[in-house]
Every structure is written in structure tokens, then in C-alpha cells.
Amino acid sequence: MWLMIKKNIDISGYTTFRIGGNAKYFCRVKTEEDIKKALEFGTQNKEKILVIGEGSNIIVSDKGYNGIVIKNEFKGYKHIADTEIIVNSGERWDDFVEYTVNKELYGIENLSHIPGTVGASVVQNIGAYGSEVKDSITKAIVIDLKTLKEEEITDMGFGYRESIFNTTQKNKYFIKEVYFKLSKKRALNLGYKDLKTWFNNRTPTIKELRKAIIQIRDKKIPAPNKYPNAGSFFKNLLLNEPQYKVLINNIQKNFSTKELDRIEFYKDTLSNNDHIKIPTSYLIDICGLKGYETSFLKICETNPLIIINKGDSKSHHITGFMSYIQDTVYDKTGMKIENEPTFIDY
């Protein structure tokens, strides 16, 4: 079957941040045959290959992309056991979560209402409300972009918002299928404050939990179709003890004792044996940046991790805006905050 590959396509509309120039080539893939033809085109013509899903969590340069952009619409899933499901990588993530919740399969319900595709969830190791997707994935079937051969990967090097697919093996594979193992055992993760408050110490059903998370997220995170954004723009801090002491010293020097108490609270409630977790949104807030805006961009008032495109921003506006936030937070807290979205062709 014939695959349409277009030239010089504006890809800003294919990203949730609504920014970016033209792709040299662009196509949509919906079948295994489409994937094969698109990848063959890229390799045979020695073009760079960029795979996108729903376009969240990426920032594309105004220069565009000098290669082929493949929009992954390879959808579908099938059970190989009651609790084990193979999901095609272009499946919309939240549609899959909704399916598992309706089937009362436990494991990914806390990840409700996160934008993107199943493939992107693996790349980013998405997480929310105390859950991460890595805990429900057993393996992935991928295609090597150079050899075009399929491989099975079980060790995906998962870490905080990372995997081999955005670190050591970045741009090496097309993720084709993802294997999930869920549970029929009723075990809900209600540890986060927002959920405790919502249910007032009552244990909900899995469907009630999903509904609550959707409503909580809608209150905090602006919808990209109304307020273009790339999702969380900065990663939370994962500190060791020496780094934490640097933060404490700067909080004592530059802020009130109330903020010191809040930092200690976050350490006590969000940390584990491996690291001390501090919400970056909190640091942005106390540095006086919540709601900060220029003519082109704005920090969301309900969630300071979100940067909103006000309509006409260009890629250099974003890098400058991001640097200003990072520099301000560093000057006042001594902490270097990292961006979460991937910057394409900057």
C-alpha cells in the first residue's frame, strides 16, 4: 500500500506547544507496513528521523527539522493473558488507561489524563501521584533505525523521567510495541496529599480514583488546545544530602523560616532512601516567578511547572525565558533545574 510522504510541512500544529518550523519530509504511519516504508525512506535517503506522537513534551526549533518527521498513529492492543497486554506505540496513552480502568486492571490508574502516546510514555517514563509507568512494563519491541531489524528490549534503563530511549540510545530505535503486566489485585496508591484530601481518607474504587485525578489535573494543568504548552517544563529535584544542605543554606539566607519548614515537610513526605525529592514548582513559586510573563510566554499560575505560549512566541523566546527562570532559581536557592521537554534541532 502506498505511503504519502509530504515535503516542507509546518509541524508547529503537530506539537502541543504550537511552535516550530517546517519538516523537510513528513508522514503519518498507521500500520506495520507504513512504519516499514517510512523508515526505509529515511535510511535509504540518509535522512534524520524524528518520531512524534501527540507532540507533547517536545520543543521544535523555528528552523524546523532537516529530516523526516514520522507521526506515529500505529494504534491497537491485544491481551496475551488476563493481565498482560501488548499495546501498539501510537495508541493514545489515556485511552489505554481508561481501558484498563474499565477492566479493573490495576497499575497505571494514577497516570490518568497524561497526554501523549504509549510509545512516548516509555521514552519519558511518565509518572504522577506516586506511580511510574516503568512498574507496569515488561518489555518493548523496537526497530533499529539503521538496520531496520526488530529487537526485544527488557532493560530500558528507567530512571526519573528517563529511559535508554532519551539518553544512551536516543534516536536509535522506533518503539513499535510495549508489553504491560497489570494486576487484578485491588491496590490503589493514595499516598499523595491531593488524593488524601479529595477522598478524605475514604478508599475509592479504581474508576472513582481515575475521575478524581482527571478533575485535579484539569484544575492545575491548562488544556494545550486552549493554552498551548508542552506539559511540565522542568523536572523535580532529586537531591543527595550535600545538595540538600546547599538548598537549606540558601533558603535560610534568602527566605523566611516558614519556607524552611516547607522544605523539611517535602523532604519528609516525598523522599526515599535513594534521594530527597523537592518540587521544582515550589522553588519557582517562592522565587516570585509564578504568573511571570513576557509578551510571548507565561508561567502558569495554577502550576508553575507549565510555560504557556501566548500565541506568537519563537524558539529564541523560549530559550531566553527558560534561562531566566533557571538563573533566578539558581541565584536564590543554589539549585540547577533541568528542562523536561526535548529540544529538537536547536
N, C-alpha and C positions, 0 to 999 in steps of 0.2 A: 504494500500500500504506500502511496506517495506521501511524503512528509513536506509540509510547507516551511521553508526557511526564508525569512524576510531579511532585507538589508536596511541598515540605518534606521532602526526603530527607537523612538524615545522610550526609555524604560522607567522614567520617573513615575509614571502611572502604575507601574507594576511593583512599586515599593510603598510601604505604609507611611514613609516619611515624605513622599512625593517630591523627591529630589533626584537629580542625575541626568546625564546627557544621553546620547544615542549609543545603542549597541551596534557594533559592526554587522552582526548577524543575530537573529532572534528566532526561536521556535518554541512550540508547546509540544510536550510529549505526554501521550495518554495510554500508550500500550508498550509492551516489551519491544515490539518491532520499531516503534517510534524512538525509543531510547537508543536502540542499536544504531539506527540510521543517523541520529543526531550526533552521537559520539563518534561514529565513523567519519562524518563530515568534519568534525573538529580535528580529529587526529590526522586524517588524510591531507587536510589543508593547513596543518600545523598552526591551528588557531588555539588561543587560550580558551578554556571552557569555564563558564560560571553557571552553576545550577542554583536556581532560586525556587522557592515555594510560593508563599503568600507575600513575600517581600518584606517581612518584618525583620528587625534586628540587623539590617544592613543599611549602610550609607554609601551611595554611589556618587562618584565624582562628577562634576559638571562636564568633564572631558568624555564621560561615557565609559564604555567598555570596549576595548580593542580586541574583540574575540567573539565567540558565540555565547549568547545567554540562552540557557535552556530552562524554560519554565516547566517545573515538574507537576504534572497533573495525572500521574500514574496512581489511580485510586483503587480501593478494594481491600478486603480482608477475608480470611478464612480460618476456621478452627481446625487445629490438628489434635486437640483434646478439649475437654470441657473448659479448662482454664488457660489453655495455650492457644495463642492466635498469631498468625502471620499477617502483617499489615504492609501494604504497599506504601512506599515512601511519600507519594504525593497525596495520600489521604489527609484530609483536614484534621488536625490534631483534636480539636474539641468535638468534632463529630464522632471520632473514635472513643473519646472519654465518655460522651453521652451514651454510646452503645454499651460500653462496659458497665456503666451505672445502671442502665435499664435491665441488664442481665444479672445485676447484683454480683458483679465480679470486682473484688476489692484490690486496690493497689495504686491506682492513678487518679482517684476521685478528687484529691486535693489539687490536682493540676488542671482543674476545670477552667475553661474560659481563657486559656492562654492561646494567643494567635499563632499561626504557623502550621506547618505540615508535620507529619510523623517523622520524616527524614530529618527535618530541622531540629526536632526535639532531641534526637540522638546527638547531632553535632554539638548542640549547646548544653546538653544535659540539663534540660529545663527543670526548674524547681519552684515550689511555692508552698507555704504553710507547712513547712517541716517535711515535705516529700520531694524526692528527686526521681526523674524518670529512670535513671540507671538501676534502681532497685527492682524494676519490673521487666528489664530487658535481658535476654539470654544470649542473643547473637544477632548479627546483621549480615545480609547478603549484599555484597558490593561489586562494582565493576571497576577494574583498574582503567584509568583514563588513557594510559599509554598502550597497554597490551590488549585492552578490551575484553580481558578474561574475567570471569566471575570468581570471587573469593568468599569464603566464610570467615567472619571475624567474631571471636568471642571476647577477646580482651580489647576493649575500646578505650582504655586509659582514662576512665571517667574521673573528673575532679570537679571543683566548684565552677560551674558554667563552662566546662570544657571537656573535650574528648580528643582522641587522636585526630579526629576529622577537622578540628580547628587549631591544632597545634602541630605535632610531629609529622602527621600525614595530611596536612592541609592541601587541598586541591589535587589530591591523588586519586580519590575514588568518587564514583557516583553511588550513593546508597540506594539500593533497589528495594529491599525488603527488610523488615525488622520483626524479630520474634519476641513476643511478650509472654510472660508467665505471670498470671494473676492468681487470685485466691477466692475461694468460696467462703472462707472463714471471715466472719464479721469482725473486722478490726479497723476501727476508724482512728485517724490521727487528729486529735482535737487539742493539741498542746498549745497552739498559738493563741495569743491574747484575744485577737479579733473573733476567733471561733468560740472561745470560752465565754466571752461577753455575749455573743449572739445567741448562744443556746443556754446561757445561764446555768451551766453545769448539768444540763439535760443531755442525754445521749440520743442523737438524731438517727434517722435512717440514712442510708447512703444517698438517696435521692434528695432528702432534706439538706444534707451537707453540700451537695453539688449546687442546689438552688441558692443556698446562703453564700457560698463562695462567689457565685456569679454576681449576686447583688452587692457584695462587699467590694469586689473588683470594679464593678461599674461605678461605684461611688468614688473610688480612688483613682482609677485609670481612665483617662478620656478616650473615647472611641476614635480610632485612627481615621475613620471615614468622615468624621466631623472636625477633628483636631489632629492633623497629620503628625504622627510620632513613630518612633522606632521601638517602642516599649522601653523597658528600663535602660537608661543610657549609661549608668555607672554600676559597677559591681560593688557588692557589700564588702566590707573589710574583714579579712581573716588574719588575725594578728598572733604573733608569738608573745611571750612575756616581755622581752626587751622592747618590742614595738609598742606594746600596750603601755609601758611605762612612759615612753615618749609622748603618747597621746594624753595620758593622765597629767604629765607635767605641763603640757600646753593648755589643757583645759583649766588647770589650776591658775595658770598665768593670765589667760585671756577671757575666762568666763566665770560665772557665779558658782557657788557651791551646789546650787540646785542642779546644774548641768553635770557636775561631778557625780552627784547621786544617781543621775540618769545613766551615765556611762557605766557605773557599777551595777546598776539594775540590768542593763543589756548584757554585761559580762556574765552575770549570774543566771540569766534566763535563756540566753541564746547560744552559749558556748558549749563546747565539749572538750574531751581530753586532747584533741588534735589542735584546736585553735580557739581563739577568742573572737567571736563574731560581733561586729559593731555595724549597725545600719548606716550606710552612707547617706541615706535620705535625712537622717538626724543631723549629721555633720553639716550637710548643705543648709539645713534649716537654721541651725544655731549660728552659722556664718552670715546670716541675713540674706540668703540668696533665694529663699522660697518666693516665687512670684516675680523674681527679677526678669526683666525683659529688655529687648532692644527693638528696633523697627522690624526685625525679621524673625526673632526667636523668643521663646518664653519658657521659664521653668514653671512647671505645673504647680499650682497652689495646693492641690489635694495630694500630690505625690511628687516630691522634689527630685525623684529619680528620672522623671519624664521631662524631656525637652520637646516643646511643641513648635512646629513650623507654622508661622503665622501667615504664610502664603507665598512669599516671593524670595525666600532665602536661597542662597547659593552655597556651594560646598565650602568656600572660604569663610563664609559667615559661621558655619557650623564649627569648623576647626578653631576659629578665634573665640567663639562663645564657650566651647568646651574647655579651652585652655584657661580662659578667665575663671571659670568655676574651679578647675583643678588647682590653679595658682592661689586662689582665695582660700580654699580649704587647706592647702598646704601651709600657707602663711600663718593661719590661725590655729591649726591643730597639729601640724607636722606630719600629716598623713597624705600619701600619694594615692589618689583614687584613679582607678582604671576604667576606661570606657568599655561597655559591654558589646555594642554592635560592632560588626565587622565593616571596616572601611574598604571600599572597592576602588582600585585604581587611583589612589591618592598619591 
